Amino acid sequence: MSDFTSQFWSVYVAGISVVSILACLLLLWFSGKAKAMTANDNTTGHVWDGDLREMNNPLPRWWVWLFIITVVFALAYLLMYPGLGNYAGQFGWSQATQYDAEIAKGNKEVEPLYARFNAMTPEAVAGDAQAMAIGERLFMNNCSQCHGSDAHGSKGFPNLTDTDWLHGGTPDKIAETLTRGRIGNMPPMAAAVGTSDEVRNVANYVLSLSGSPHDSVRAALGKSKYTACAACHGMDGKGNQALGAPNLTDDIWLHGWGEAAIVAMVNKGKVSQMPAQEGKLTESQIRVLSSYVWSLSGKPAAVALN
């Protein structure tokens, strides 16, 4: 209740709770005060199946006490636990605090296991079968939703099994990415490039850098306009890992391939985000996970190329 981001829902649920309790009390009062019209034999005059008559007897005591206990329990619950708007309850309980407590308990239980990995180099962790089994489960639980269960990624989500890294593919760089997250920002560049026709020329020049099919005439015309892109991607188009600027010469296209896709990128730009895992995963878990991700791209080859 107190964790709701909208006041409407907290008031809505609190209102239903209070109205329900009042309705129980009202029902008890009404059933004790209301008098039905009865005959001399204490029947209401309602008859079913020929001889089944409705009597006007008071409610059974157990039924009345059941309602009273329900009301007392509801009031005590609302006093101890969140249920009335932003009131957090006397116990201060919430789903978030219980979740955090359970996570902390679980992390404490596996701390001795991760202590062994903390004393190892990333290369040694990547060669440890137990560490890689744990890393795989961490990846499936926290990374596969975007990068896929096979880590091959999809449009807008990098393939983690190749040697193409936006920010570097060493274990330390991967751990940094996992810990802090990344914000990728390609600003709209149409105004800097020029007309729509000149944007198409630049798109074909970019395609030519990787040897992709392109219009050679347009590519030649777009080379001079490419200088607007060189500040991030470099004059040779090989990118800049310090900025997270992609390499345009390797024929790996994160957000789509072809003239139309590049024109759209130049015109509209793109902002993407890799969420930070700090706070969600422990430092030891990030260490094991980074070694696992590093192992997916060929380990020594990844270090040498990045």
Sequence and secondary structure as in RCSB ss.txt:
>XXXX:A:sequence
MSDFTSQFWSVYVAGISVVSILACLLLLWFSGKAKAMTANDNTTGHVWDGDLREMNNPLPRWWVWLFIITVVFAL
AYLLMYPGLGNYAGQFGWSQATQYDAEIAKGNKEVEPLYARFNAMTPEAVAGDAQAMAIGERLFMNNCSQCHGSD
AHGSKGFPNLTDTDWLHGGTPDKIAETLTRGRIGNMPPMAAAVGTSDEVRNVANYVLSLSGSPHDSVRAALGKSK
YTACAACHGMDGKGNQALGAPNLTDDIWLHGWGEAAIVAMVNKGKVSQMPAQEGKLTESQIRVLSSYVWSLSGKP
AAVALN
>XXXX:A:secstr
 TT S HHHHHHHHHHHHHHHHHHHHHHHHHHH      TTSEEEEEETTTEEEE     HHHHHHHHHHHHHHH
HHHHHSS BTTB  TT   HHHHHHHHHHHHHHHHHHHHHHHHTS HHHHHT HHHHHHHHHHHHHHTHHHH TT
S  BTTB  SSSS  SS  SHHHHHHHHHH EEEEE   HHHH SHHHHHHHHHHHHHHTT S  HHHHHHHTTT
THHHHHHH TTS  BTTTTB  SSS   SS  SHHHHHHHHHH EEEEE   BTTB HHHHHHHHHHHHHHTTTH
HHHHH 
